[in-house]
Amino acid sequence: MGEKKKRALRVQFDRELKLEFHGAKVTSDAGLLLYRELDEALGLTELAEDVLHETRTGMNTRHTRGGLLRQSLYGRLAGYPDTNDADRLRIDPAMRRVVGDRAKYHPAASTSQMGRFETHMLTNDSNVAAITDLNGAWIDRVNLRTGVKELILDMDSSESPTHGQQEGSAWNGHFGKTCYHPLFCFNQFGDLERAMLREGNVHSADRWREVLEPVVARYRGSSMPRYFRGDAAFANPEIYEFLETEEFRYAIRLPANDVLYREIKHLLTRPVGRPSIKPKVFYHRFRYQAKSWDHARRVVAKVEWHMGELFPRIGFIVTNLNRQAHRVVRFYNQRGTAEQWIKEGKQAIRWTRLSCHDFRDNEVRLQLFALAYNLGNFLRCLALPRKISRCSLTTLREKLIKIGAKVIVHARYVTFQMAEVAVP
């Protein structure tokens, strides 16, 4: 691969040292082989190859759809979010092995080949629909192995900063930046059930049905308990009615108003006595019907008095859960984990790297990032020992994926001699 043509580098502090680079014999991403093993056990990219349509018309296609998809996903999982990285990764021995097929004995796909795959093949209408549905299909395969007994869905939106004149980019006053405004739906295990890229200036709950309804439809025949949580952006009577029709239990933050404050008027007087270091918390439940609602619903209020604060912290939750008020609040507060999963996607997978001009191209890139995120989360939830199963995806990338290895090739076997510095 050209290593022999380069002279060794020397350092000044120790003249006995020589620095050589052997791209085809040494890898820094040997941990990807473990993710590829899980992929094979669940048949994930194999399933993707079945649903993606071939749009190439030439007869000299070097790489299969599955191989190109694996290179795209595993590259993102290892911290290479751009197709520009393909020119270096195509000769990496670990990447070539996880891509498989022709890449085992020849270089994997180049930057131009990966660019055509992501911006031409996958942007076909049928392939956009297929890759959007693929996250749900992968999760269904995982659920068959694990035997899930209940479902909890958390829906939230986030921002993806944009630069330049990108299609769909707009100023968002809530985030205070020019961005896209994607919408995400997670389950309780952190798996990303569905994601949608939206223009930057839409409301947080805009097009919620296009994200939530396909997820709900996949679980419609199940008899297990099903729940939904959302912040105040999803306090919409259409969402309540949809969830009630689908027999979902829900807890959704309700924006405050004068009527709600009147219901808890008796809790808005500061408690008598010296303020305690520990906050004093009071709960109240009542029936409430807004003008746009077709019937009254249960509302749970939480009032917290903190030392050094003049006014209490107040929150309202609309729910159809038959639980005590404090248990409803505790259940709702657990939706904060969805925000942590979004942060993991931003930091470990870098799914805010939507740098294409066309909105459709960036839409596809977000789905590829989502698939890479799910593959990483599957391994964390299903296969890792308890000692490291709660590590973040960033930590797992640094300590598990980024394992250095020397590749020894024999007639019958290929051996990866891995470092054991980071992983016991």
C-alpha distance (Angstrom), angle and dihedral (degrees) to the residues before:
residue distance angle dihedral
M1 . . .
G2 3.76 . .
E3 3.80 101.1 .
K4 3.80 92.5 121.5
K5 3.80 91.5 59.8
K6 3.81 92.4 62.3
R7 3.78 122.0 80.3
A8 3.80 118.6 -129.0
L9 3.78 116.8 -97.8
R10 3.80 120.2 -121.3
V11 3.81 129.3 -149.8
Q12 3.77 126.5 -146.0
F13 3.80 101.0 -137.7
D14 3.84 93.4 60.6
R15 3.80 118.7 21.5
E16 3.78 91.6 -168.1
L17 3.81 90.8 69.4
K18 3.80 124.8 92.6
L19 3.80 124.2 -174.7
E20 3.81 118.1 -147.7
F21 3.78 131.2 173.7
H22 3.82 120.6 -142.6
G23 3.79 107.1 177.4
A24 3.79 95.8 174.5
K25 3.82 95.4 45.2
V26 3.80 103.3 40.5
T27 3.80 129.8 48.3
S28 3.79 133.7 -172.0
D29 3.83 94.3 -161.6
A30 3.80 104.3 59.3
G31 3.80 91.1 135.5
L32 3.82 89.3 73.8
L33 3.81 87.2 78.7
L34 3.81 89.2 70.8
Y35 3.81 91.8 53.7
R36 3.79 89.4 47.9
E37 3.81 89.4 54.4
L38 3.82 91.0 54.4
D39 3.80 89.2 46.1
E40 3.80 89.7 54.6
A41 3.82 93.8 46.0
L42 3.81 92.0 53.6
G43 3.81 96.7 35.0
L44 3.80 92.6 -129.5
T45 3.80 105.3 151.2
E46 3.80 88.6 32.4
L47 3.80 87.0 61.5
A48 3.80 89.8 48.1
E49 3.79 91.8 53.9
D50 3.80 89.1 55.4
V51 3.82 95.0 54.0
L52 3.82 100.2 39.2
H53 3.79 114.8 90.1
E54 3.79 120.7 -133.2
T55 3.80 110.0 -120.8
R56 3.80 98.0 171.0
T57 3.80 111.9 107.0
G58 3.80 101.0 -172.4
M59 3.80 124.1 98.3
N60 3.82 96.1 -135.6
T61 3.82 100.4 72.2
R62 3.79 107.5 155.5
H63 3.80 101.8 -173.3
T64 3.80 130.3 44.1
R65 3.80 123.0 -125.2
G66 3.79 89.8 -110.3
G67 3.80 92.5 51.0
L68 3.80 92.5 50.1
L69 3.80 90.9 47.8
R70 3.80 91.9 49.8
Q71 3.79 91.6 50.7
S72 3.79 89.8 49.6
L73 3.83 95.0 48.3
Y74 3.80 99.5 39.6
G75 3.78 91.2 46.9
R76 3.81 89.8 56.0
L77 3.78 91.1 45.1
A78 3.81 90.2 54.3
G79 3.81 92.8 49.9
Y80 3.81 102.0 -94.3
P81 3.83 103.6 120.3
D82 3.82 98.7 168.4
T83 3.78 132.3 70.8
N84 3.83 87.0 -131.2
D85 3.80 87.2 76.8
A86 3.82 90.9 62.8
D87 3.82 93.8 84.1
R88 3.82 89.6 64.6
L89 3.81 97.0 34.7
R90 3.81 94.1 50.8
I91 3.83 90.7 76.3
D92 3.81 96.3 39.3
P93 3.83 107.0 115.9
A94 3.81 94.8 -142.6
M95 3.80 92.6 49.6
R96 3.80 91.7 47.1
R97 3.81 90.8 52.3
V98 3.79 95.7 48.6
V99 3.81 90.9 46.6
G100 3.82 89.2 51.4
D101 3.81 128.4 177.0
R102 3.80 111.5 70.3
A103 3.82 93.0 -4.3
K104 3.82 92.0 70.5
Y105 3.80 90.6 74.2
H106 3.81 101.6 20.1
P107 3.81 134.9 37.7
A108 3.78 116.8 -73.5
A109 3.80 123.1 -118.8
S110 3.80 119.4 -45.9
T111 3.78 127.5 -131.0
S112 3.79 92.6 -93.6
Q113 3.81 92.2 49.1
M114 3.80 92.1 49.1
G115 3.79 90.3 46.4
R116 3.81 91.9 54.1
F117 3.80 90.4 46.6
E118 3.80 94.5 52.7
T119 3.80 100.6 36.1
H120 3.81 101.7 33.3
M121 3.79 112.1 23.4
L122 3.81 98.8 35.7
T123 3.81 94.7 40.9
N124 3.80 90.2 65.3
D125 3.83 108.4 115.3
S126 3.80 94.6 -117.0
N127 3.81 92.3 46.8
V128 3.81 93.0 48.7
A129 3.81 89.0 55.2
A130 3.81 91.4 45.0
I131 3.80 96.0 50.0
T132 3.82 90.9 45.3
D133 3.82 90.4 55.2
L134 3.80 92.5 43.3
N135 3.81 95.9 84.4
G136 3.80 90.3 59.3
A137 3.80 92.1 46.9
W138 3.81 90.6 52.0
I139 3.80 92.0 49.4
D140 3.81 90.5 50.1
R141 3.80 89.4 56.8
V142 3.80 90.8 50.0
N143 3.80 91.9 48.2
L144 3.80 90.6 54.2
R145 3.81 88.4 59.6
T146 3.80 97.7 43.2
G147 3.80 102.7 39.4
V148 3.81 99.2 -133.4
K149 3.81 112.3 -146.6
E150 3.81 100.3 -168.0
L151 3.80 139.0 15.2
I152 3.80 126.9 -138.1
L153 3.80 117.9 -178.3
D154 3.81 122.6 -162.1
M155 3.80 118.6 -168.9
D156 3.78 123.2 -165.4
S157 3.78 141.0 149.9
S158 3.78 131.5 -135.5
E159 3.78 141.6 179.4
S160 3.78 130.3 -101.8
P161 3.83 110.1 -165.0
T162 3.81 116.6 -130.6
H163 3.78 132.4 -158.3
G164 3.78 128.7 -155.1
Q165 3.79 126.3 -5.5
Q166 3.80 100.2 -29.8
E167 3.80 118.4 164.3
G168 3.80 112.3 -101.0
S169 3.78 92.9 13.5
A170 3.80 113.0 138.9
W171 3.78 142.2 157.9
N172 3.80 113.4 -89.6
G173 3.79 113.5 -160.1
H174 3.82 94.2 -161.4
F175 3.80 93.3 58.0
G176 3.81 93.8 31.3
K177 3.80 95.2 -133.0
T178 3.79 145.1 83.9
C179 3.77 106.3 -94.4
Y180 3.77 152.3 123.7
H181 3.81 116.7 -90.9
P182 3.85 109.1 -141.3
L183 3.80 123.2 -172.6
F184 3.83 122.7 -141.1
C185 3.80 136.0 -167.5
F186 3.83 118.2 -163.8
N187 3.79 133.0 -179.2
Q188 3.80 124.5 -135.9
F189 3.81 92.6 -89.0
G190 3.79 93.3 58.0
D191 3.81 94.4 -105.0
L192 3.79 112.3 146.0
E193 3.80 103.9 -124.8
R194 3.79 95.2 -175.2
A195 3.79 140.3 -14.2
M196 3.79 133.9 -166.0
L197 3.79 130.7 -167.4
R198 3.81 113.0 -139.6
E199 3.78 137.2 178.8
G200 3.78 115.8 -83.3
N201 3.81 99.2 -113.0
V202 3.82 100.7 53.3
H203 3.81 125.5 111.8
S204 3.81 117.3 -93.5
A205 3.82 92.1 -109.6
D206 3.81 96.5 40.3
R207 3.85 112.5 137.4
W208 3.80 91.0 4.1
R209 3.79 91.2 150.6
E210 3.83 92.8 60.2
V211 3.79 89.0 58.1
L212 3.80 102.5 35.4
E213 3.81 102.4 38.9
P214 3.86 97.2 60.4
V215 3.82 89.3 49.2
V216 3.80 92.6 48.9
A217 3.81 90.5 46.6
R218 3.82 91.4 58.0
Y219 3.83 91.1 57.1
R220 3.81 96.6 37.5
G221 3.80 95.0 105.9
S222 3.80 94.2 47.9
S223 3.80 122.1 105.2
M224 3.81 95.7 -154.5
P225 3.83 120.4 111.3
R226 3.81 112.3 -89.0
Y227 3.79 127.5 -158.3
F228 3.80 139.1 -178.6
R229 3.81 131.9 -158.9
G230 3.79 129.5 -172.5
D231 3.78 141.0 158.9
A232 3.79 126.8 -114.0
A233 3.81 92.5 -75.1
F234 3.82 87.9 72.3
A235 3.82 95.4 50.8
N236 3.78 91.3 120.3
P237 3.83 125.5 137.1
E238 3.81 89.8 -139.0
I239 3.82 89.1 60.1
Y240 3.82 91.3 47.5
E241 3.79 91.9 51.2
F242 3.80 92.8 45.8
L243 3.80 92.7 51.2
E244 3.80 93.0 45.6
T245 3.79 91.0 50.7
E246 3.81 90.1 50.7
E247 3.85 90.8 47.9
F248 3.79 94.3 -115.7
R249 3.79 121.8 152.5
Y250 3.79 110.8 -137.1
A251 3.80 144.2 -173.5
I252 3.81 115.0 -165.3
R253 3.79 128.7 173.4
L254 3.81 111.7 -112.3
P255 3.83 121.8 -148.0
A256 3.81 111.5 -119.5
N257 3.80 123.4 -110.8
D258 3.82 138.2 167.8
V259 3.81 94.2 -90.3
L260 3.80 91.9 54.3
Y261 3.80 91.3 47.5
R262 3.80 90.4 53.4
E263 3.79 89.9 56.1
I264 3.82 91.2 59.3
K265 3.79 97.6 35.9
H266 3.80 91.0 121.7
L267 3.83 89.9 60.6
L268 3.80 96.5 50.7
T269 3.80 95.4 79.1
R270 3.80 113.2 96.5
P271 3.82 111.3 -107.7
V272 3.79 114.6 -102.5
G273 3.79 117.7 -107.6
R274 3.75 139.0 35.1
P275 3.86 112.1 -29.4
S276 3.78 111.8 -105.8
I277 3.78 124.8 -134.6
K278 3.78 89.0 -124.0
P279 3.83 112.5 69.6
K280 3.79 116.6 -108.3
V281 3.79 109.3 -127.0
F282 3.81 127.3 -164.1
Y283 3.80 129.8 -176.4
H284 3.76 132.0 -158.5
R285 3.80 133.0 178.7
F286 3.79 128.6 -161.9
R287 3.81 144.1 150.0
Y288 3.79 117.9 -94.4
Q289 3.80 135.0 178.3
A290 3.78 123.0 -170.1
K291 3.80 119.9 -155.1
S292 3.81 92.1 -104.9
W293 3.83 93.4 51.6
D294 3.78 122.4 94.3
H295 3.82 92.7 -146.3
A296 3.80 141.6 5.7
R297 3.80 119.3 -83.2
R298 3.76 135.8 -164.3
V299 3.81 116.7 -92.9
V300 3.80 125.6 -169.0
A301 3.82 119.6 -158.4
K302 3.80 127.4 -161.0
V303 3.81 121.5 -163.4
E304 3.81 119.8 -171.0
W305 3.79 125.3 -170.8
H306 3.82 113.0 -160.8
M307 3.78 128.3 -168.5
G308 3.79 112.0 -101.8
E309 3.81 94.8 17.4
L310 3.80 119.9 110.5
F311 3.80 97.0 -155.5
P312 3.83 129.7 41.0
R313 3.77 125.5 -112.0
I314 3.80 108.2 -114.0
G315 3.78 130.9 -168.8
F316 3.81 134.1 175.0
I317 3.80 126.8 -157.6
V318 3.79 125.6 -169.8
T319 3.79 111.2 -150.2
N320 3.79 147.2 155.7
L321 3.81 93.1 -151.9
N322 3.80 116.1 126.5
R323 3.78 94.3 -140.7
Q324 3.75 136.6 114.6
A325 3.79 114.0 -84.6
H326 3.81 96.3 -108.2
R327 3.81 91.0 49.8
V328 3.81 90.8 51.9
V329 3.81 89.9 52.7
R330 3.80 91.4 47.1
F331 3.81 90.8 50.3
Y332 3.81 91.7 49.7
N333 3.80 93.7 47.5
Q334 3.80 90.4 59.3
R335 3.79 88.6 71.0
G336 3.79 85.8 81.4
T337 3.80 87.4 84.1
A338 3.81 88.1 71.8
E339 3.80 88.6 63.8
Q340 3.80 88.9 53.0
W341 3.80 91.1 51.9
I342 3.79 89.9 51.3
K343 3.81 88.5 52.3
E344 3.81 89.4 50.9
G345 3.78 90.0 52.6
K346 3.79 90.1 51.3
Q347 3.80 96.8 45.1
A348 3.81 105.2 32.7
I349 3.82 102.5 28.8
R350 3.83 95.3 24.2
W351 3.77 93.5 -142.5
T352 3.79 91.1 168.5
R353 3.82 87.1 74.7
L354 3.80 93.8 104.3
S355 3.77 99.1 146.1
C356 3.82 103.1 153.4
H357 3.80 121.2 109.5
D358 3.82 98.1 -135.0
F359 3.79 117.1 74.9
R360 3.82 91.5 -140.4
D361 3.81 91.2 55.7
N362 3.80 91.1 51.8
E363 3.79 90.1 46.0
V364 3.81 89.2 58.5
R365 3.80 92.0 45.2
L366 3.81 90.9 55.2
Q367 3.81 90.4 52.9
L368 3.81 90.5 50.5
F369 3.80 90.2 50.9
A370 3.82 89.2 49.1
L371 3.81 91.6 52.8
A372 3.81 91.1 48.7
Y373 3.81 89.7 49.6
N374 3.80 92.0 51.1
L375 3.79 92.6 49.0
G376 3.80 89.5 53.5
N377 3.80 92.3 46.9
F378 3.83 92.8 47.8
L379 3.79 90.9 58.2
R380 3.80 91.8 47.0
C381 3.82 93.1 50.7
L382 3.81 100.6 37.1
A383 3.78 111.3 29.9
L384 3.79 114.6 20.6
P385 3.82 121.9 96.7
R386 3.79 116.3 -107.5
K387 3.80 92.6 -105.5
I388 3.81 92.7 68.8
S389 3.82 101.9 17.7
R390 3.81 91.7 100.3
C391 3.78 95.3 50.7
S392 3.78 116.4 119.6
L393 3.79 119.6 -107.2
T394 3.80 88.0 -110.3
T395 3.81 91.2 56.8
L396 3.80 91.6 45.9
R397 3.78 90.7 51.1
E398 3.80 91.9 51.8
K399 3.80 96.9 42.0
L400 3.79 104.6 27.7
I401 3.80 108.9 26.6
K402 3.82 96.5 34.6
I403 3.80 95.3 64.4
G404 3.77 113.8 140.0
A405 3.80 116.4 -131.5
K406 3.78 139.2 177.5
V407 3.79 115.2 -139.7
I408 3.80 119.0 -136.9
V409 3.81 115.5 -170.3
H410 3.81 120.9 -157.9
A411 3.77 130.7 171.1
R412 3.81 93.9 -94.2
Y413 3.80 105.5 18.4
V414 3.78 142.3 38.5
T415 3.81 112.1 -148.3
F416 3.80 124.6 -159.7
Q417 3.81 107.6 -156.3
M418 3.82 100.8 -157.9
A419 3.77 131.0 -162.3
E420 3.80 114.5 -117.4
V421 3.78 98.9 -157.2
A422 3.80 99.6 108.8
V423 3.80 104.7 27.4
P424 3.82 121.8 52.8
